């Protein structure tokens, strides 16, 4: 159950609509991750959902490392090597949490 007064994102259906230090909401971050996947790996953005795994999008472990590096460049952050998210939604949360620090 969500704490009173929090809203679930209409765009992603996950988490409250918080803003990171760049002012992006989780749905903004998801859109930027979709862009990285589309431009760098030719992944159809329509197939990218918060529940998608990178493997289900056709990416192998080497591609996953490259996605992390490209997202680090896109967002100007360093992603904790031990975060190990298993879905795109978890990856977005890691990015937002890192930006919120």
N, C-alpha and C positions, 0 to 999 in steps of 0.2 A: 504494500500500500504506500502511495506517495504521501509525503508530508503535506499538510494543508497549505494551500497557496501556491503549489508548484503546478506548472502546466507541462503536459507532454507535448513535445514538438509535433506539430501537424505534418511537417514535411518528412520527418524520419520515423515518428512514432516511438522514439526512444528518448528517455531522459528529459529533465526539465530544460527549458529554453534558457540556459545560462549563456553568458558571453565570456569569451576568453580575453586575454589582454589586448588582442588585435580588434576586439569588438565583434568578432564572428560568433554566430550561434553554432550549435552542433550541426544544424542543417547546412550552414555556410561551409563548414569544414568538410562535411560529406561531399558537397558539390566540388570543392577543390580537390579532394582525393579522387573523385570520379574523373576529373580533368587530367590528373596525373596518370591514372590508369588508361585513359583513352589515348592520350598523346604519346605516352612512353611505351605502351604495351598493346595498343589497338583493342582494348577491352570495350565492348559496347556499354556505355553508361546506363542504358536501360536495364542491364542485367545486374548492375551493382546495387545491392541493398545492404542495410546494416547487418543482415543475417548471412550475407555471402562470405565464404572463405576465399582467400586468394587462390587456393587450389581449385575450388569450384569455378573460378574465373579463368582457369587454364594456366595459372602461373606456378612455376616450380620454386624450389627453395632459393635458387640463385636469383630468380626474378623478384622474390620477396625481399631479398637484401637490397636489390636495386630500387624497389618501390620505397623502402624505408629511406634510402639515401636521397631519392628524388623528393620525397615529402619533407625531409629535413631541409633541403634547399628551398622548396616551395614555401615553407612556413618559417624558415630561419631559426630552426631549433635543433637540438640534439636529442634523439629518442633513446631512452634507456634500453640498453641491449638485453636486459632481463625482463622487459615488459611482456614480450611474447604474446601479443593478442592473437586470438584464433579467428575472429571475424572482422569484417570491415567496420562494423559498429564499435567493437572494442578498440580497434586501431584509431578511429576517430576520437574516442574517449581519451586514449593515451595522448594524442596530439593536443586536444583541448586542455587536458590536465597539465601537460608540459607548458603550454602557452599561459596557463593560469598561474604558474609558479613565479 
